[in-house]
Amino acid sequence: MLEVADVFRRFAADYLDAHGASMPPSHRRAIADILACRTAALGGQVWRCDACNAEVFSYHSCGNRSCPKCHTSQTQEWLSHRQAEMLPVPYFHITVTVPAELRAVLRAHQRDGYAALMRATACAIIELARDPRYVGGTVAVLAVLHTWDQQLNLHPHAHCLVSGGGISEDGSTWHPARRNFLLPIKALARKVRGKFRALLQHACPDLLMPDLVWRKSWIAHVTAWGRGEQAVLDYLARYAFRIAVTNTRIIGLDDATVRIQYRDRKTDRRRTCRLSGEEFTRRFLQHVLPRGFHKVRYFGLWHPSHRHDAARVRHMLQLQVPPSPDPPQQPAEALRDTTAAAAAPPVEPRTCPHCHNGWLIFIRTLVPLQAMGP
């Protein structure tokens, strides 16, 4: 299977020669990490099969959030943490997209512009939801930033998971949202636009833009999810750790071009497009976020400063849910075995990938061939 790393091995050197002087450090680091990921450059371990004596090399991952091979364990850890915070209520999925006229501004002011987009979207949702005509309470909002479309073009938009209800100002009453309605879409789009303009002008006071930009309509979508916290979390996890393009979408590579597969949203069919190596690299790197930028943020009832309130609300709502039948009791000995297995780290050996009969036994550690960058 072709990988982003294969594309970089072929085209990254020429791209760095042409644009390296103007590239931000995060772009250079992404290229270096993706090229080194799961290679001898990062070290690893050597395992030997106890049946066929074949040696298996297991190399370390780079951990870069733009790498298409490094998010399985991170996603599972994130899901386990979020599971404990979920409220037993229906949820809504809200998406807000920046107009095309503002994309270049966000590309030039990533840290301030993207932060303003996420904050404006979440604050607009919370403010509208507090209106007694809609919810009448403070909702929980988890916001995720995306910056691409299916063909890797710049397309900044925010995905938000919103609780279907909110807590009253005095913290004593939970106000549930209606089944298929949370708040008005057009009002949300206008409010996000106004808040984004104020936040961006505060962060970048010298930025001059024509007033026509601020009369452009924004696009917002609100989708009712209903109940099913785990299904909602699994769906959102794909957004939280998704990158601009996965390895499975790269279907062709030659000395000059890259072919990628994408889904045409208008026809809902899979299509392919061919990009030059330089253009693919440029499109990929424009979605690498600045170092330290948080692409997942929490607002309202899920804000870190309100964790105590969220825990109290969760307990209050759980008391209102009819109790489910108790699961069958496990024998004490089986329970001890289950607890011990959960507490212990993953245990090798693994099955040999060569003979599929023997077990892999740890032999030695491989020292990294190069030090990690800053």
C-alpha positions in Angstrom: 0.0 0.0 0.0 1.3 3.5 -0.9 1.8 5.9 2.0 2.2 9.6 2.5 5.8 8.8 3.5 6.4 7.3 0.0 5.2 10.5 -1.5 7.5 12.6 0.7 10.5 10.3 0.0 10.0 11.1 -3.7 9.1 14.8 -3.6 9.9 16.3 -0.2 13.6 17.1 -0.9 12.7 19.1 -4.0 9.9 20.9 -2.1 12.3 21.8 0.7 14.9 23.1 -1.7 12.3 25.4 -3.4 10.3 26.5 -0.3 12.3 25.5 2.8 13.4 29.1 3.6 9.8 30.2 4.1 8.4 27.0 5.7 7.3 27.2 9.4 9.0 24.7 11.7 5.9 22.6 12.1 5.9 21.8 8.4 9.6 20.7 8.5 8.9 18.6 11.6 5.9 16.9 10.0 7.9 15.9 6.9 10.8 14.6 9.1 8.6 12.7 11.4 6.4 11.1 8.7 9.6 10.0 6.9 11.1 8.5 10.1 7.9 6.9 11.4 8.2 3.2 12.0 11.7 3.0 10.6 15.1 2.3 12.2 15.6 6.0 12.6 13.3 6.0 15.7 14.5 2.7 17.1 12.3 -0.1 18.4 12.6 -3.8 19.4 13.7 -7.1 17.8 11.6 -10.2 18.3 12.3 -13.8 17.4 9.9 -16.6 16.6 10.3 -19.6 18.9 9.2 -21.9 16.1 10.9 -20.7 12.9 13.5 -18.5 14.4 12.6 -15.6 12.1 13.4 -12.1 13.4 10.8 -9.4 13.4 11.7 -5.7 13.8 9.1 -3.5 15.5 9.9 0.2 15.0 8.6 3.1 17.1 6.0 5.5 15.8 6.7 9.2 15.4 3.6 10.4 17.3 3.2 13.5 15.0 -0.5 14.4 14.8 -0.2 14.9 11.1 1.1 11.3 10.5 -1.5 8.9 9.1 0.0 5.9 11.1 0.0 7.3 14.7 -3.5 7.7 16.1 -4.9 4.3 17.0 -3.8 4.2 20.6 -4.3 8.0 21.0 -7.9 7.6 19.8 -8.7 4.8 22.2 -7.2 6.8 25.1 -9.2 9.9 24.2 -12.4 7.8 23.9 -12.0 6.3 27.4 -11.6 9.8 28.9 -14.6 11.2 27.1 -16.8 8.2 28.0 -16.6 9.2 31.6 -17.7 12.7 30.8 -20.7 12.0 28.6 -24.1 13.0 29.8 -27.0 10.5 29.5 -28.9 12.8 27.0 -29.4 13.1 23.2 -26.8 15.0 21.2 -26.6 17.3 18.2 -23.8 17.6 15.7 -23.2 21.2 14.5 -20.9 22.2 11.6 -19.9 25.8 10.8 -17.9 26.6 7.6 -15.9 29.7 6.9 -16.7 31.5 3.5 -14.2 31.2 0.8 -13.3 34.9 1.0 -11.8 34.4 4.5 -9.8 31.2 3.8 -6.6 33.1 2.8 -6.8 35.2 5.9 -7.0 32.1 8.1 -4.2 30.5 6.3 -2.0 33.6 7.0 -3.1 33.8 10.6 -3.6 30.2 11.6 -3.1 30.4 15.4 -5.4 33.5 15.9 -7.8 32.8 13.1 -8.5 29.1 13.9 -8.8 29.8 17.6 -11.3 32.6 16.8 -13.4 30.3 14.6 -13.7 27.6 17.3 -14.4 30.1 20.1 -16.9 32.1 18.0 -18.8 28.9 17.1 -19.0 27.5 20.6 -19.9 30.8 22.2 -22.6 31.4 19.6 -24.1 28.0 20.3 -24.0 28.5 24.1 -25.5 32.0 23.9 -28.4 30.9 21.6 -29.0 27.8 23.7 -29.5 29.9 26.9 -32.4 31.6 25.2 -35.6 30.2 26.9 -37.2 29.9 23.4 -34.7 27.2 22.5 -33.1 25.4 25.5 -33.0 27.8 28.4 -29.7 26.5 29.9 -26.0 26.1 29.4 -25.1 23.3 27.1 -21.9 21.2 26.8 -19.9 21.8 23.7 -16.9 19.9 22.3 -15.4 21.6 19.2 -13.0 20.0 16.7 -11.2 22.0 13.9 -10.9 20.8 10.4 -9.2 22.7 7.6 -9.6 20.6 4.4 -12.0 19.2 1.9 -11.8 15.8 0.1 -9.2 17.1 -2.4 -7.0 18.7 0.3 -8.0 22.2 -0.6 -8.2 24.7 2.3 -11.7 24.5 3.7 -11.7 25.6 7.4 -14.7 24.5 9.4 -15.6 23.5 13.0 -17.4 20.4 14.1 -19.2 20.6 17.4 -20.8 17.9 19.6 -23.5 19.6 21.7 -25.6 18.2 24.5 -29.3 18.1 23.8 -30.2 20.2 26.9 -28.6 22.6 29.3 -28.4 23.4 33.0 -30.2 26.4 34.4 -28.2 29.4 35.6 -28.7 28.5 39.3 -27.6 24.9 38.5 -30.7 23.3 39.9 -32.7 22.4 36.8 -31.9 20.5 33.6 -33.7 21.8 30.5 -33.9 19.2 27.8 -33.9 20.2 24.1 -36.6 19.3 21.7 -36.2 16.0 19.9 -35.1 17.3 16.5 -34.5 21.0 17.2 -31.7 22.7 19.2 -31.5 26.2 17.8 -32.2 28.2 14.6 -29.5 27.7 11.9 -29.6 31.1 10.3 -29.4 32.9 13.6 -26.5 30.7 14.6 -24.6 31.5 11.3 -25.1 35.3 11.8 -24.0 35.1 15.4 -20.9 33.1 14.6 -20.0 35.6 11.9 -20.3 38.5 14.3 -18.3 36.9 17.1 -15.6 35.7 14.7 -15.2 39.3 13.3 -14.8 40.7 16.8 -12.4 38.1 18.0 -10.2 38.3 14.9 -10.1 42.1 15.0 -9.1 41.9 18.7 -6.3 39.4 17.9 -5.1 41.1 14.7 -6.0 44.8 15.1 -3.9 45.7 12.0 -5.7 43.3 9.7 -7.8 45.3 7.1 -10.6 43.6 5.3 -13.5 45.0 3.1 -16.9 45.2 4.8 -18.3 43.1 2.0 -16.6 40.0 3.5 -18.7 40.4 6.7 -22.0 40.5 4.7 -21.3 37.1 3.2 -23.5 34.3 4.5 -21.9 31.6 6.5 -22.9 27.9 6.2 -24.1 26.0 9.3 -25.7 22.6 9.7 -27.4 21.1 12.8 -28.1 17.4 12.9 -29.9 15.6 15.7 -28.1 12.5 16.9 -30.5 11.1 19.4 -29.3 8.9 22.2 -26.4 6.5 22.0 -23.4 8.1 23.7 -20.9 5.5 22.4 -22.0 5.9 18.8 -21.7 9.6 19.1 -18.2 9.4 20.6 -17.0 6.9 18.0 -18.2 9.1 15.2 -16.6 12.2 16.8 -13.3 10.4 17.4 -13.0 10.1 13.6 -13.2 13.9 13.4 -10.9 14.5 16.4 -8.0 12.5 15.0 -8.6 12.6 11.3 -5.9 14.0 9.1 -6.1 15.6 5.7 -5.5 12.4 3.8 -5.0 8.8 4.9 -2.7 6.3 3.3 -5.6 4.3 1.9 -6.6 7.2 -0.3 -3.3 7.3 -2.1 -3.8 5.0 -5.1 -1.1 6.0 -7.5 2.5 7.4 -7.5 5.0 8.0 -10.3 8.0 10.3 -10.9 5.9 13.4 -11.3 2.4 13.0 -9.9 0.3 11.5 -7.1 -3.3 10.1 -7.5 -5.7 10.3 -4.6 -9.2 9.0 -4.2 -11.9 11.3 -2.8 -15.7 11.2 -2.4 -17.7 13.7 -4.5 -20.3 14.9 -2.0 -22.8 16.0 -4.7 -23.0 12.6 -6.3 -21.8 10.6 -3.3 -19.4 8.7 -5.6 -15.7 8.0 -5.3 -13.5 9.8 -7.8 -9.8 10.3 -8.3 -7.7 13.4 -9.0 -4.1 13.7 -10.0 -1.7 16.2 -8.4 1.9 17.0 -9.1 4.2 16.0 -6.3 4.8 19.6 -5.3 1.1 20.4 -5.3 0.3 17.4 -3.1 3.0 18.4 -0.7 1.8 22.0 -0.6 -1.9 20.9 0.0 -0.9 18.4 2.7 1.3 20.8 4.6 -1.2 23.7 4.7 -3.2 21.5 7.1 -0.4 21.0 9.5 -1.3 23.1 12.5 1.2 25.3 14.4 2.9 23.6 17.3 0.9 23.6 20.5 -2.3 24.6 18.8 -5.3 22.7 20.3 -7.6 21.4 17.6 -10.0 19.9 20.1 -11.5 22.3 22.7 -14.2 22.2 25.4 -16.8 24.9 26.1 -19.8 25.5 28.3 -20.6 22.7 30.7 -17.6 20.7 29.4 -15.1 23.6 30.0 -12.4 22.5 32.4 -13.5 25.2 34.9 -16.9 23.6 35.0 -15.9 20.0 35.5 -17.4 19.9 39.0 -20.7 21.2 37.7 -20.7 18.7 34.8 -20.1 15.8 37.2 -22.9 17.0 39.4 -25.3 17.3 36.4 -24.2 13.9 35.1 -25.1 12.3 38.5 -28.4 14.2 38.6 -29.4 12.9 35.2 -28.3 9.4 35.9 -30.6 9.3 38.9 -33.5 10.2 36.6 -32.8 7.3 34.2 -34.7 4.0 35.1 -32.3 1.5 36.5 -31.2 -1.3 34.2 -31.2 -4.9 35.2 -28.2 -5.9 37.1 -25.6 -7.9 35.1 -25.0 -11.5 36.1 -22.5 -11.8 38.9 -19.1 -13.2 38.1 -17.4 -15.7 40.4 -14.9 -14.0 42.6 -12.0 -15.8 41.1 -13.0 -14.8 37.5 -13.4 -11.2 38.7 -9.9 -11.2 40.1 -8.5 -12.5 36.8 -10.4 -9.8 34.9 -9.2 -7.0 37.2 -5.6 -8.2 36.9 -5.8 -8.3 33.2 -7.2 -4.8 33.0 -4.5 -3.4 35.2 -1.6 -5.1 33.4 0.0 -3.7 30.3 -0.5 -5.5 27.0 1.6 -8.7 27.2 3.6 -10.2 24.4 4.2 -12.7 22.8 2.5 -12.1 19.5 1.9 -14.6 16.8 4.8 -14.8 14.2 3.8 -13.1 11.0 6.0 -15.5 9.0 4.9 -19.0 10.1 1.8 -18.0 12.0 2.4 -20.8 14.4 5.2 -19.7 16.8 5.3 -16.9 19.3 7.5 -13.8 19.2 10.0 -13.5 22.0 11.7 -10.2 22.8 15.4 -10.2 22.0 16.7 -6.7 22.3 16.0 -3.0 22.0 17.0 -1.0 18.9 18.6 2.4 19.6 17.3 5.3 17.5 19.6 6.2 14.6 18.9 9.9 15.0 17.9 12.1 17.8 14.3 13.5 17.8 14.0 17.1 16.8 12.9 19.9 19.2 
